[in-house]
Amino acid sequence: MKKHIVCFGDSNTHGYCAESWDCADGGSRFNEEERWTCLLRQLLGPDYLILEEGLGGRTTVFDDPLTEGLSGLSCIFPALQSHKPVDLLILMLGTNDTKERFGVSAECISQGMERLIVKARNTECWSGERPNILLICPPHILDGVYDGPFGGTMGKGCAEKSQALAPFYEAVARRRGCAFLDAEGVAEFNRTDCMHLTRSGHASLARKLAELVPQLVNDYEKQSV
């Protein structure tokens, strides 16, 4: 059986494209030759199955009063169960948690992520004897977000909270035995809405993960023997 890598995230895992000219198909979603999940599949080769679980607007644990079903906590269990046995779970969430309407700090967002990780760890889906999770802190929302198309939706403080998130996430990863990657400086956000990956950002994130994932899976297998 191939190694099952579950990529659980928001619109940046789903592949939302804010700039139609940046997408080969001219649409609002990067295609299968552009999304980081699909590029990762190509880079890792036939021994890996990359499973996309991206949903626009998804949060770690917060229920959005405007749209139902966006809390990661409510759907991580069925997502993992449907793809078991899972060799690695990649979590990249937190951008949507910074919305003003949730009224939470960067530290509270990290607590939401920790709660999500605990639920994932306790889900009986893993191929080995223990969970195997890579926590990715998303790139920083750019200050220009307030003048962009989602500035009103995101609200005040979203960029500042995003920029403060990485140290809290790294601490969560240490406490919960997860690998950690700060995507700031690895993958770029566009300058239109300032909170979604560009085509080149997808490619650079895929290349970085192609370096990390095999080692994480190999170490996992050794510890499970």
MIBATI-759393 format. One record per atom (N, C-alpha, C): residue number from 1; residue in one letter; atom name; y, x, z. Coordinates in nm, 2 decimals, padded with zeros to 4 digits. Atoms other than C-alpha are relative to their C-alpha. Layout:
# residues N
NUM,A,CA,Y,X,Z
...
//
This chain:
# residues 225
1,M,N,-00.12,00.08,00.00
1,M,CA,00.00,00.00,00.00
1,M,C,00.13,00.09,00.00
2,K,N,-00.12,-00.07,00.00
2,K,CA,00.35,00.11,-00.07
2,K,C,00.07,00.00,00.14
3,K,N,-00.08,00.00,-00.12
3,K,CA,00.59,00.20,00.21
3,K,C,00.11,-00.11,-00.01
4,H,N,-00.09,00.11,00.00
4,H,CA,00.79,-00.11,00.30
4,H,C,00.13,00.04,00.07
5,I,N,-00.13,-00.03,-00.05
5,I,CA,01.16,-00.04,00.35
5,I,C,00.09,-00.12,-00.01
6,V,N,-00.08,00.13,00.00
6,V,CA,01.36,-00.35,00.46
6,V,C,00.14,00.04,00.02
7,C,N,-00.14,-00.02,00.00
7,C,CA,01.73,-00.33,00.39
7,C,C,00.07,-00.13,00.04
8,F,N,-00.05,00.12,-00.06
8,F,CA,01.90,-00.58,00.62
8,F,C,00.15,00.01,00.02
9,G,N,-00.14,-00.02,-00.01
9,G,CA,02.27,-00.62,00.57
9,G,C,00.08,-00.12,-00.05
10,D,N,-00.09,00.10,00.05
10,D,CA,02.57,-00.82,00.44
10,D,C,00.02,00.01,-00.15
11,S,N,-00.03,00.00,00.15
11,S,CA,02.75,-00.84,00.10
11,S,C,-00.01,00.14,-00.06
12,N,N,00.01,-00.14,00.05
12,N,CA,02.74,-00.46,00.07
12,N,C,-00.15,00.04,-00.02
13,T,N,00.14,-00.02,00.03
13,T,CA,02.36,-00.48,00.07
13,T,C,-00.04,-00.09,-00.11
14,H,N,00.02,00.10,00.11
14,H,CA,02.36,-00.79,-00.15
14,H,C,00.06,00.05,-00.13
15,G,N,-00.06,-00.06,00.12
15,G,CA,02.58,-00.60,-00.39
15,G,C,00.13,-00.06,-00.06
16,Y,N,-00.12,00.06,00.05
16,Y,CA,02.91,-00.79,-00.41
16,Y,C,00.09,00.10,-00.07
17,C,N,-00.10,-00.08,00.08
17,C,CA,03.15,-00.65,-00.67
17,C,C,00.13,-00.07,00.00
18,A,N,-00.14,00.06,00.00
18,A,CA,03.52,-00.71,-00.61
18,A,C,00.08,00.02,-00.12
19,E,N,-00.07,-00.04,00.12
19,E,CA,03.63,-00.55,-00.93
19,E,C,-00.09,-00.01,-00.12
20,S,N,00.10,00.03,00.10
20,S,CA,03.45,-00.70,-01.23
20,S,C,-00.01,00.11,-00.11
21,W,N,00.00,-00.11,00.09
21,W,CA,03.55,-00.40,-01.45
21,W,C,-00.09,00.11,00.05
22,D,N,00.08,-00.11,-00.05
22,D,CA,03.34,-00.18,-01.22
22,D,C,-00.15,-00.03,-00.01
23,C,N,00.14,00.05,00.01
23,C,CA,03.02,-00.38,-01.28
23,C,C,-00.03,-00.01,-00.15
24,A,N,00.03,00.00,00.14
24,A,CA,02.84,-00.33,-01.61
24,A,C,-00.01,-00.14,-00.06
25,D,N,00.01,00.14,00.05
25,D,CA,02.78,-00.70,-01.64
25,D,C,00.13,-00.08,00.01
26,G,N,-00.13,00.07,-00.01
26,G,CA,03.14,-00.79,-01.56
26,G,C,-00.01,-00.12,00.10
27,G,N,00.02,00.11,-00.09
27,G,CA,03.02,-01.02,-01.28
27,G,C,00.05,00.04,00.14
28,S,N,-00.03,-00.02,-00.14
28,S,CA,03.06,-01.05,-00.90
28,S,C,-00.11,00.07,00.08
29,R,N,00.10,-00.07,-00.07
29,R,CA,02.74,-00.88,-00.82
29,R,C,-00.05,00.12,-00.08
30,F,N,00.05,-00.11,00.07
30,F,CA,02.63,-00.53,-00.91
30,F,C,-00.15,-00.02,-00.04
31,N,N,00.13,00.03,00.05
31,N,CA,02.31,-00.54,-01.12
31,N,C,-00.10,00.10,00.06
32,E,N,00.11,-00.07,-00.05
32,E,CA,01.97,-00.38,-01.06
32,E,C,00.01,00.15,-00.03
33,E,N,-00.02,-00.14,00.03
33,E,CA,02.09,-00.05,-01.21
33,E,C,00.11,00.06,00.08
34,E,N,-00.12,-00.04,-00.06
34,E,CA,02.39,-00.03,-00.98
34,E,C,-00.01,-00.01,00.16
35,R,N,00.01,00.03,-00.14
35,R,CA,02.30,-00.17,-00.63
35,R,C,-00.07,00.12,00.07
36,W,N,00.06,-00.11,-00.07
36,W,CA,02.22,00.10,-00.37
36,W,C,-00.14,-00.02,00.03
37,T,N,00.14,00.03,-00.03
37,T,CA,01.90,-00.07,-00.28
37,T,C,-00.09,00.03,-00.12
38,C,N,00.07,-00.02,00.12
38,C,CA,01.78,-00.07,-00.64
38,C,C,00.00,00.15,-00.04
39,L,N,-00.01,-00.14,00.03
39,L,CA,01.90,00.29,-00.69
39,L,C,-00.09,00.08,00.09
40,L,N,00.08,-00.06,-00.10
40,L,CA,01.72,00.39,-00.38
40,L,C,-00.15,-00.01,-00.04
41,R,N,00.13,00.02,00.05
41,R,CA,01.40,00.25,-00.52
41,R,C,-00.04,00.09,-00.11
42,Q,N,00.02,-00.09,00.12
42,Q,CA,01.44,00.45,-00.84
42,Q,C,-00.01,00.15,00.05
43,L,N,00.00,-00.14,-00.05
43,L,CA,01.51,00.77,-00.64
43,L,C,-00.12,00.04,00.08
44,L,N,00.11,-00.03,-00.09
44,L,CA,01.22,00.74,-00.40
44,L,C,-00.13,-00.01,-00.08
45,G,N,00.12,00.01,00.08
45,G,CA,00.96,00.65,-00.67
45,G,C,-00.10,-00.10,00.04
46,P,N,00.10,00.11,-00.01
46,P,CA,00.65,00.44,-00.69
46,P,C,-00.07,-00.02,00.13
47,D,N,00.07,00.01,-00.12
47,D,CA,00.53,00.50,-00.34
47,D,C,00.08,-00.09,00.10
48,Y,N,-00.08,00.08,-00.09
48,Y,CA,00.81,00.29,-00.19
48,Y,C,00.04,-00.13,-00.06
49,L,N,-00.05,00.14,00.03
49,L,CA,00.90,-00.08,-00.19
49,L,C,00.13,-00.02,00.08
50,I,N,-00.13,00.02,-00.06
50,I,CA,01.27,-00.14,-00.12
50,I,C,00.02,-00.15,00.00
51,L,N,-00.01,00.15,-00.01
51,L,CA,01.31,-00.50,00.01
51,L,C,00.15,-00.03,00.04
52,E,N,-00.14,00.03,-00.02
52,E,CA,01.66,-00.64,-00.02
52,E,C,00.02,-00.13,00.09
53,E,N,-00.03,00.12,-00.09
53,E,CA,01.78,-00.87,00.27
53,E,C,00.15,00.01,00.03
54,G,N,-00.14,00.00,-00.02
54,G,CA,02.15,-00.88,00.21
54,G,C,00.06,-00.14,-00.02
55,L,N,-00.06,00.13,00.00
55,L,CA,02.37,-01.18,00.27
55,L,C,00.15,00.01,00.02
56,G,N,-00.14,-00.01,-00.02
56,G,CA,02.74,-01.21,00.22
56,G,C,00.05,-00.07,00.12
57,G,N,-00.05,00.06,-00.12
57,G,CA,02.93,-01.28,00.54
57,G,C,-00.09,00.02,00.13
58,R,N,00.09,-00.01,-00.12
58,R,CA,02.64,-01.19,00.77
58,R,C,00.06,00.09,00.11
59,T,N,-00.04,-00.07,-00.12
59,T,CA,02.72,-01.07,01.12
59,T,C,-00.12,00.05,00.08
60,T,N,00.11,-00.05,-00.09
60,T,CA,02.51,-00.90,01.39
60,T,C,-00.06,-00.12,00.07
61,V,N,00.05,00.11,-00.09
61,V,CA,02.48,-01.20,01.63
61,V,C,00.10,-00.12,00.00
62,F,N,-00.10,00.10,-00.02
62,F,CA,02.79,-01.41,01.59
62,F,C,-00.01,-00.12,-00.10
63,D,N,00.01,00.12,00.09
63,D,CA,02.77,-01.77,01.45
63,D,C,00.14,-00.02,-00.05
64,D,N,-00.13,00.03,00.06
64,D,CA,03.05,-01.83,01.20
64,D,C,00.03,-00.15,00.00
65,P,N,-00.03,00.14,00.00
65,P,CA,03.22,-02.17,01.25
65,P,C,00.02,-00.06,-00.14
66,L,N,-00.03,00.05,00.14
66,L,CA,03.30,-02.19,00.88
66,L,C,-00.12,-00.01,-00.09
67,T,N,00.12,-00.01,00.08
67,T,CA,02.96,-02.11,00.73
67,T,C,-00.12,00.02,00.08
68,E,N,00.12,-00.01,-00.09
68,E,CA,02.62,-02.17,00.87
68,E,C,-00.10,00.11,-00.05
69,G,N,00.11,-00.09,00.03
69,G,CA,02.33,-01.92,00.88
69,G,C,00.04,00.14,-00.02
70,L,N,-00.05,-00.13,00.03
70,L,CA,02.53,-01.60,00.89
70,L,C,-00.04,00.10,00.12
71,S,N,00.03,-00.09,-00.11
71,S,CA,02.41,-01.46,01.23
71,S,C,-00.13,00.08,-00.04
72,G,N,00.12,-00.08,00.03
72,G,CA,02.16,-01.17,01.17
72,G,C,-00.11,-00.03,00.10
73,L,N,00.10,00.02,-00.10
73,L,CA,02.00,-01.25,01.50
73,L,C,-00.09,-00.12,-00.03
74,S,N,00.08,00.12,00.03
74,S,CA,01.88,-01.59,01.37
74,S,C,-00.10,00.02,-00.11
75,C,N,00.09,-00.02,00.11
75,C,CA,01.70,-01.45,01.07
75,C,C,-00.07,00.13,-00.01
76,I,N,00.06,-00.13,00.01
76,I,CA,01.59,-01.10,01.15
76,I,C,-00.15,-00.01,00.02
77,F,N,00.14,00.01,-00.03
77,F,CA,01.25,-01.22,01.28
77,F,C,-00.07,-00.05,-00.13
78,P,N,00.08,00.04,00.12
78,P,CA,01.14,-01.42,00.97
78,P,C,00.02,00.10,-00.12
79,A,N,-00.01,-00.10,00.11
79,A,CA,01.28,-01.15,00.74
79,A,C,-00.10,00.12,00.02
80,L,N,00.10,-00.11,-00.03
80,L,CA,01.07,-00.88,00.91
80,L,C,-00.14,-00.05,-00.02
81,Q,N,00.13,00.05,00.01
81,Q,CA,00.77,-01.10,00.93
81,Q,C,-00.05,-00.02,-00.14
82,S,N,00.04,00.03,00.14
82,S,CA,00.78,-01.19,00.56
82,S,C,-00.03,00.13,-00.07
83,H,N,00.02,-00.12,00.07
83,H,CA,00.78,-00.82,00.47
83,H,C,-00.10,00.10,00.07
84,K,N,00.09,-00.09,-00.08
84,K,CA,00.53,-00.68,00.72
84,K,C,-00.12,00.04,-00.09
85,P,N,-00.04,-00.10,-00.11
85,P,CA,00.39,-00.42,00.76
85,P,C,00.13,00.08,-00.05
86,V,N,-00.13,-00.07,00.03
86,V,CA,00.74,-00.26,00.78
86,V,C,-00.01,00.15,00.05
87,D,N,00.00,-00.14,-00.03
87,D,CA,00.76,00.12,00.77
87,D,C,00.14,00.05,00.05
88,L,N,-00.14,-00.04,-00.04
88,L,CA,01.14,00.14,00.81
88,L,C,00.09,-00.12,-00.02
89,L,N,-00.11,00.10,00.01
89,L,CA,01.42,-00.11,00.88
89,L,C,00.13,00.07,-00.01
90,I,N,-00.14,-00.06,00.01
90,I,CA,01.77,-00.01,00.76
90,I,C,00.09,-00.12,00.03
91,L,N,-00.10,00.10,-00.04
91,L,CA,02.04,-00.21,00.93
91,L,C,00.14,00.05,-00.03
92,M,N,-00.14,-00.03,00.03
92,M,CA,02.40,-00.20,00.79
92,M,C,00.08,-00.13,00.01
93,L,N,-00.08,00.12,-00.03
93,L,CA,02.61,-00.47,00.95
93,L,C,00.12,00.04,00.09
94,G,N,-00.11,-00.03,-00.09
94,G,CA,02.94,-00.49,01.14
94,G,C,00.14,-00.03,-00.06
95,T,N,-00.13,00.03,00.07
95,T,CA,03.21,-00.54,00.88
95,T,C,00.05,-00.14,00.02
96,N,N,-00.04,00.14,-00.02
96,N,CA,03.21,-00.92,00.91
96,N,C,00.03,-00.03,00.14
97,D,N,-00.02,00.02,-00.14
97,D,CA,03.20,-00.90,01.29
97,D,C,00.15,00.03,00.04
98,T,N,-00.14,-00.03,-00.03
98,T,CA,03.56,-00.76,01.28
98,T,C,00.09,-00.11,-00.03
99,K,N,-00.09,00.11,00.04
99,K,CA,03.70,-01.09,01.16
99,K,C,00.07,-00.05,00.13
100,E,N,-00.08,00.04,-00.12
100,E,CA,03.98,-01.21,01.39
100,E,C,-00.05,-00.12,00.07
101,R,N,00.05,00.13,-00.06
101,R,CA,03.82,-01.55,01.44
101,R,C,-00.11,00.02,00.10
102,F,N,00.11,-00.03,-00.10
102,F,CA,03.53,-01.39,01.64
102,F,C,00.06,00.05,00.13
103,G,N,-00.07,-00.05,-00.12
103,G,CA,03.78,-01.23,01.88
103,G,C,-00.08,00.10,00.08
104,V,N,00.07,-00.10,-00.07
104,V,CA,03.56,-00.94,01.97
104,V,C,00.04,00.14,-00.03
105,S,N,-00.04,-00.14,00.02
105,S,CA,03.62,-00.56,02.01
105,S,C,-00.11,00.07,-00.07
106,A,N,00.10,-00.08,00.06
106,A,CA,03.44,-00.28,01.84
106,A,C,-00.11,00.02,00.10
107,E,N,00.10,-00.02,-00.10
107,E,CA,03.25,-00.22,02.16
107,E,C,-00.09,-00.13,00.01
108,C,N,00.08,00.12,-00.01
108,C,CA,03.14,-00.59,02.17
108,C,C,-00.09,-00.01,-00.13
109,I,N,00.08,00.00,00.13
109,I,CA,03.03,-00.56,01.80
109,I,C,-00.12,00.09,00.02
110,S,N,00.11,-00.09,-00.02
110,S,CA,02.81,-00.27,01.90
110,S,C,-00.10,-00.06,00.10
111,Q,N,00.09,00.07,-00.09
111,Q,CA,02.66,-00.48,02.18
111,Q,C,-00.08,-00.10,-00.08
112,G,N,00.07,00.09,00.09
112,G,CA,02.58,-00.74,01.92
112,G,C,-00.11,00.07,-00.08
113,M,N,00.10,-00.07,00.08
113,M,CA,02.41,-00.48,01.71
113,M,C,-00.12,00.05,00.09
114,E,N,00.11,-00.04,-00.09
114,E,CA,02.21,-00.36,02.01
114,E,C,-00.09,-00.11,00.03
115,R,N,00.08,00.12,-00.02
115,R,CA,02.09,-00.71,02.08
115,R,C,-00.09,-00.03,-00.12
116,L,N,00.08,00.01,00.12
116,L,CA,01.98,-00.73,01.71
116,L,C,-00.11,00.10,-00.01
117,I,N,00.10,-00.11,00.01
117,I,CA,01.80,-00.40,01.73
117,I,C,-00.11,-00.03,00.10
118,V,N,00.10,00.03,-00.10
118,V,CA,01.62,-00.51,02.05
118,V,C,-00.10,-00.11,-00.06
119,K,N,00.08,00.11,00.06
119,K,CA,01.50,-00.83,01.87
119,K,C,-00.09,00.06,-00.11
120,A,N,00.08,-00.06,00.11
120,A,CA,01.38,-00.63,01.57
120,A,C,-00.11,00.09,00.06
121,R,N,00.10,-00.09,-00.06
121,R,CA,01.20,-00.37,01.79
121,R,C,-00.11,-00.08,00.06
122,N,N,00.11,00.08,-00.06
122,N,CA,01.01,-00.65,01.96
122,N,C,-00.07,-00.10,-00.09
123,T,N,00.07,00.08,00.10
123,T,CA,00.90,-00.82,01.64
123,T,C,-00.12,00.07,-00.04
124,E,N,00.13,-00.06,00.04
124,E,CA,00.54,-00.76,01.56
124,E,C,-00.02,00.01,-00.15
125,C,N,00.00,-00.01,00.14
125,C,CA,00.58,-00.64,01.21
125,C,C,-00.02,00.15,-00.05
126,W,N,-00.01,-00.14,00.04
126,W,CA,00.56,-00.26,01.22
126,W,C,-00.14,00.05,-00.04
127,S,N,00.13,-00.05,00.05
127,S,CA,00.30,-00.06,01.03
127,S,C,-00.06,00.10,00.10
128,G,N,00.05,-00.10,-00.10
128,G,CA,00.28,00.20,01.31
128,G,C,00.00,-00.06,00.14
129,E,N,00.01,00.04,-00.14
129,E,CA,00.27,00.19,01.69
129,E,C,00.13,-00.03,00.06
130,R,N,-00.13,00.02,-00.06
130,R,CA,00.64,00.17,01.74
130,R,C,00.09,-00.04,-00.12
131,P,N,-00.10,00.04,00.10
131,P,CA,00.95,00.04,01.56
131,P,C,00.06,00.13,-00.07
132,N,N,-00.07,-00.11,00.07
132,N,CA,01.13,00.26,01.30
132,N,C,00.12,-00.05,-00.07
133,I,N,-00.13,00.06,00.04
133,I,CA,01.50,00.18,01.25
133,I,C,00.10,00.10,-00.03
134,L,N,-00.12,-00.08,00.04
134,L,CA,01.79,00.35,01.07
134,L,C,00.12,-00.09,00.01
135,L,N,-00.13,00.08,-00.02
135,L,CA,02.13,00.21,01.19
135,L,C,00.11,00.07,-00.08
136,I,N,-00.11,-00.05,00.08
136,I,CA,02.41,00.26,00.94
136,I,C,00.13,-00.06,00.04
137,C,N,-00.13,00.06,-00.02
137,C,CA,02.77,00.22,01.04
137,C,C,00.07,-00.01,-00.13
138,P,N,-00.06,00.02,00.13
138,P,CA,02.95,00.08,00.74
138,P,C,00.13,00.09,-00.01
139,P,N,-00.13,-00.07,00.01
139,P,CA,03.25,00.27,00.59
139,P,C,00.11,-00.08,00.06
140,H,N,-00.12,00.07,-00.06
140,H,CA,03.59,00.19,00.74
140,H,C,00.06,-00.10,-00.10
141,I,N,-00.09,00.09,00.07
141,I,CA,03.77,-00.12,00.62
141,I,C,00.14,00.07,-00.02
142,L,N,-00.13,-00.07,00.02
142,L,CA,04.09,00.02,00.46
142,L,C,00.11,-00.09,00.04
143,D,N,-00.12,00.07,-00.05
143,D,CA,04.43,-00.07,00.59
143,D,C,00.05,-00.10,-00.10
144,G,N,-00.05,00.09,00.11
144,G,CA,04.51,-00.23,00.25
144,G,C,-00.07,-00.14,00.00
145,V,N,00.07,00.13,-00.01
145,V,CA,04.27,-00.52,00.34
145,V,C,00.10,-00.11,00.02
146,Y,N,-00.09,00.11,-00.04
146,Y,CA,04.56,-00.72,00.48
146,Y,C,00.09,-00.05,-00.12
147,D,N,-00.07,00.04,00.12
147,D,CA,04.73,-00.73,00.14
147,D,C,-00.09,-00.05,-00.11
148,G,N,00.10,00.04,00.10
148,G,CA,04.41,-00.81,-00.05
148,G,C,-00.05,-00.14,00.01
149,P,N,00.04,00.14,00.01
149,P,CA,04.22,-01.13,-00.13
149,P,C,-00.07,-00.05,00.12
150,F,N,00.07,00.05,-00.12
150,F,CA,04.03,-01.14,00.20
150,F,C,00.08,00.03,00.13
151,G,N,-00.08,-00.03,-00.11
151,G,CA,04.32,-01.04,00.42
151,G,C,00.02,-00.11,00.10
152,G,N,-00.02,00.12,-00.08
152,G,CA,04.38,-01.39,00.55
152,G,C,-00.13,-00.04,00.07
153,T,N,00.14,00.04,-00.05
153,T,CA,04.00,-01.45,00.60
153,T,C,-00.04,00.09,00.11
154,M,N,00.04,-00.10,-00.10
154,M,CA,03.94,-01.13,00.79
154,M,C,00.10,00.00,00.12
155,G,N,-00.09,00.01,-00.11
155,G,CA,04.26,-01.16,01.00
155,G,C,00.04,00.14,00.06
156,K,N,-00.06,-00.12,-00.07
156,K,CA,04.45,-00.91,01.22
156,K,C,-00.11,00.08,00.07
157,G,N,00.08,-00.09,-00.08
157,G,CA,04.28,-00.61,01.36
157,G,C,-00.14,00.04,-00.06
158,C,N,00.14,-00.03,00.06
158,C,CA,03.97,-00.60,01.13
158,C,C,-00.01,00.15,-00.04
159,A,N,00.01,-00.14,00.04
159,A,CA,04.05,-00.25,00.99
159,A,C,-00.01,00.09,00.12
160,E,N,-00.01,-00.09,-00.12
160,E,CA,04.13,-00.10,01.33
160,E,C,-00.14,-00.01,00.07
161,K,N,00.13,00.01,-00.07
161,K,CA,03.80,-00.24,01.48
161,K,C,-00.11,00.07,-00.08
162,S,N,00.10,-00.07,00.09
162,S,CA,03.60,-00.11,01.18
162,S,C,00.01,00.15,00.02
163,Q,N,-00.02,-00.14,-00.01
163,Q,CA,03.75,00.23,01.22
163,Q,C,-00.04,00.06,00.13
164,A,N,00.04,-00.04,-00.14
164,A,CA,03.65,00.24,01.59
164,A,C,-00.14,-00.01,00.02
165,L,N,00.14,00.05,-00.02
165,L,CA,03.29,00.13,01.54
165,L,C,-00.10,00.11,00.01
166,A,N,00.10,-00.10,00.01
166,A,CA,03.10,00.45,01.46
166,A,C,-00.05,00.06,00.14
167,P,N,00.05,-00.06,-00.13
167,P,CA,03.09,00.61,01.81
167,P,C,-00.08,-00.10,00.09
168,F,N,00.08,00.10,-00.08
168,F,CA,02.97,00.29,01.97
168,F,C,-00.14,-00.02,-00.06
169,Y,N,00.13,00.01,00.07
169,Y,CA,02.70,00.25,01.71
169,Y,C,-00.09,00.12,00.02
170,E,N,00.08,-00.12,-00.02
170,E,CA,02.59,00.61,01.75
170,E,C,-00.06,00.00,00.14
171,A,N,00.06,00.01,-00.14
171,A,CA,02.55,00.55,02.13
171,A,C,-00.11,-00.10,00.00
172,V,N,00.10,00.10,00.01
172,V,CA,02.35,00.24,02.06
172,V,C,-00.13,00.06,-00.06
173,A,N,00.12,-00.06,00.06
173,A,CA,02.12,00.43,01.83
173,A,C,-00.07,00.10,00.09
174,R,N,00.06,-00.10,-00.09
174,R,CA,02.06,00.70,02.09
174,R,C,-00.08,-00.08,00.11
175,R,N,00.07,00.07,-00.11
175,R,CA,01.98,00.44,02.36
175,R,C,-00.13,-00.07,-00.05
176,R,N,00.11,00.09,00.05
176,R,CA,01.74,00.24,02.14
176,R,C,-00.10,00.08,-00.09
177,G,N,00.09,-00.08,00.07
177,G,CA,01.57,00.53,01.97
177,G,C,00.00,-00.02,-00.15
178,C,N,-00.02,00.02,00.14
178,C,CA,01.71,00.47,01.62
178,C,C,00.06,00.12,-00.06
179,A,N,-00.07,-00.10,00.08
179,A,CA,01.81,00.71,01.35
179,A,C,00.14,-00.06,-00.03
180,F,N,-00.14,00.05,00.02
180,F,CA,02.19,00.69,01.28
180,F,C,00.06,00.07,-00.12
181,L,N,-00.08,-00.06,00.11
181,L,CA,02.41,00.74,00.97
181,L,C,00.13,-00.07,00.00
182,D,N,-00.14,00.05,00.02
182,D,CA,02.79,00.70,00.96
182,D,C,00.03,00.01,-00.15
183,A,N,-00.02,00.00,00.15
183,A,CA,02.86,00.59,00.60
183,A,C,00.14,00.03,-00.04
184,E,N,-00.14,-00.04,00.03
184,E,CA,03.23,00.68,00.63
184,E,C,-00.01,00.14,-00.06
185,G,N,00.01,-00.13,00.07
185,G,CA,03.28,00.97,00.39
185,G,C,-00.12,00.02,-00.09
186,V,N,00.11,00.00,00.08
186,V,CA,02.95,00.90,00.23
186,V,C,00.01,-00.10,-00.12
187,A,N,-00.01,00.10,00.10
187,A,CA,03.02,00.58,00.04
187,A,C,00.14,-00.06,00.01
188,E,N,-00.13,00.05,00.00
188,E,CA,03.36,00.45,-00.07
188,E,C,00.02,-00.15,-00.02
189,F,N,-00.04,00.14,00.02
189,F,CA,03.52,00.11,-00.05
189,F,C,00.10,-00.01,-00.11
190,N,N,-00.10,00.02,00.11
190,N,CA,03.73,-00.03,-00.34
190,N,C,00.14,-00.01,00.06
191,R,N,-00.14,00.01,-00.04
191,R,CA,04.11,-00.05,-00.33
191,R,C,00.05,-00.14,-00.03
192,T,N,-00.04,00.14,00.03
192,T,CA,04.12,-00.42,-00.43
192,T,C,-00.01,-00.09,00.12
193,D,N,00.02,00.07,-00.13
193,D,CA,03.97,-00.59,-00.12
193,D,C,-00.01,00.09,00.12
194,C,N,00.00,-00.10,-00.10
194,C,CA,03.93,-00.27,00.07
194,C,C,-00.12,-00.01,00.10
195,M,N,00.12,00.02,-00.09
195,M,CA,03.59,-00.37,00.22
195,M,C,-00.13,-00.02,-00.07
196,H,N,00.12,00.00,00.07
196,H,CA,03.33,-00.36,-00.05
196,H,C,-00.02,00.13,-00.08
197,L,N,00.03,-00.12,00.06
197,L,CA,03.15,-00.07,-00.20
197,L,C,00.03,00.00,-00.15
198,T,N,-00.01,-00.01,00.15
198,T,CA,03.24,00.05,-00.55
198,T,C,-00.13,00.04,-00.06
199,R,N,00.12,-00.04,00.07
199,R,CA,02.98,00.13,-00.81
199,R,C,-00.04,00.14,00.04
200,S,N,00.03,-00.14,-00.04
200,S,CA,03.00,00.50,-00.73
200,S,C,-00.03,00.00,00.15
201,G,N,00.03,00.00,-00.14
201,G,CA,02.99,00.41,-00.36
201,G,C,-00.15,-00.04,00.02
202,H,N,00.14,00.03,-00.01
202,H,CA,02.65,00.24,-00.41
202,H,C,-00.08,00.12,-00.04
203,A,N,00.08,-00.11,00.05
203,A,CA,02.53,00.54,-00.60
203,A,C,-00.01,00.12,00.11
204,S,N,00.00,-00.11,-00.10
204,S,CA,02.64,00.79,-00.33
204,S,C,-00.08,-00.04,00.12
205,L,N,00.08,00.05,-00.12
205,L,CA,02.49,00.58,-00.05
205,L,C,-00.15,00.01,-00.03
206,A,N,00.14,-00.01,00.04
206,A,CA,02.16,00.57,-00.24
206,A,C,-00.05,00.14,00.00
207,R,N,00.04,-00.14,00.00
207,R,CA,02.15,00.94,-00.29
207,R,C,-00.01,00.06,00.14
208,K,N,00.02,-00.04,-00.14
208,K,CA,02.21,01.00,00.08
208,K,C,-00.12,-00.05,00.07
209,L,N,00.12,00.06,-00.06
209,L,CA,01.94,00.76,00.18
209,L,C,-00.13,00.06,-00.06
210,A,N,00.12,-00.06,00.06
210,A,CA,01.70,00.92,-00.06
210,A,C,-00.04,00.13,00.06
211,E,N,00.03,-00.12,-00.07
211,E,CA,01.73,01.23,00.14
211,E,C,-00.05,-00.03,00.14
212,L,N,00.03,00.03,-00.14
212,L,CA,01.69,01.06,00.48
212,L,C,-00.13,-00.08,00.01
213,V,N,00.11,00.10,-00.02
213,V,CA,01.43,00.79,00.42
213,V,C,-00.14,00.07,00.00
214,P,N,00.14,-00.06,-00.01
214,P,CA,01.12,01.01,00.33
214,P,C,-00.03,00.07,00.13
215,Q,N,00.02,-00.07,-00.13
215,Q,CA,01.17,01.22,00.64
215,Q,C,-00.02,-00.09,00.11
216,L,N,00.01,00.10,-00.10
216,L,CA,01.21,00.92,00.86
216,L,C,-00.14,-00.07,-00.01
217,V,N,00.13,00.06,00.02
217,V,CA,00.89,00.76,00.71
217,V,C,-00.11,00.10,00.04
218,N,N,00.11,-00.10,-00.03
218,N,CA,00.69,01.09,00.73
218,N,C,-00.01,00.02,00.15
219,D,N,00.00,-00.02,-00.14
219,D,CA,00.79,01.15,01.09
219,D,C,-00.06,-00.12,00.07
220,Y,N,00.06,00.12,-00.05
220,Y,CA,00.70,00.79,01.17
220,Y,C,-00.15,00.00,-00.01
221,E,N,00.14,00.00,00.03
221,E,CA,00.36,00.82,01.02
221,E,C,-00.07,00.11,00.09
222,K,N,00.06,-00.10,-00.09
222,K,CA,00.29,01.14,01.22
222,K,C,-00.01,-00.04,00.14
223,Q,N,-00.01,00.05,-00.14
223,Q,CA,00.39,00.98,01.55
223,Q,C,-00.10,-00.12,00.02
224,S,N,00.09,00.12,-00.01
224,S,CA,00.17,00.68,01.47
224,S,C,-00.15,00.03,-00.01
225,V,N,00.14,-00.04,00.02
225,V,CA,-00.15,00.88,01.41
225,V,C,-00.06,00.02,00.14
//
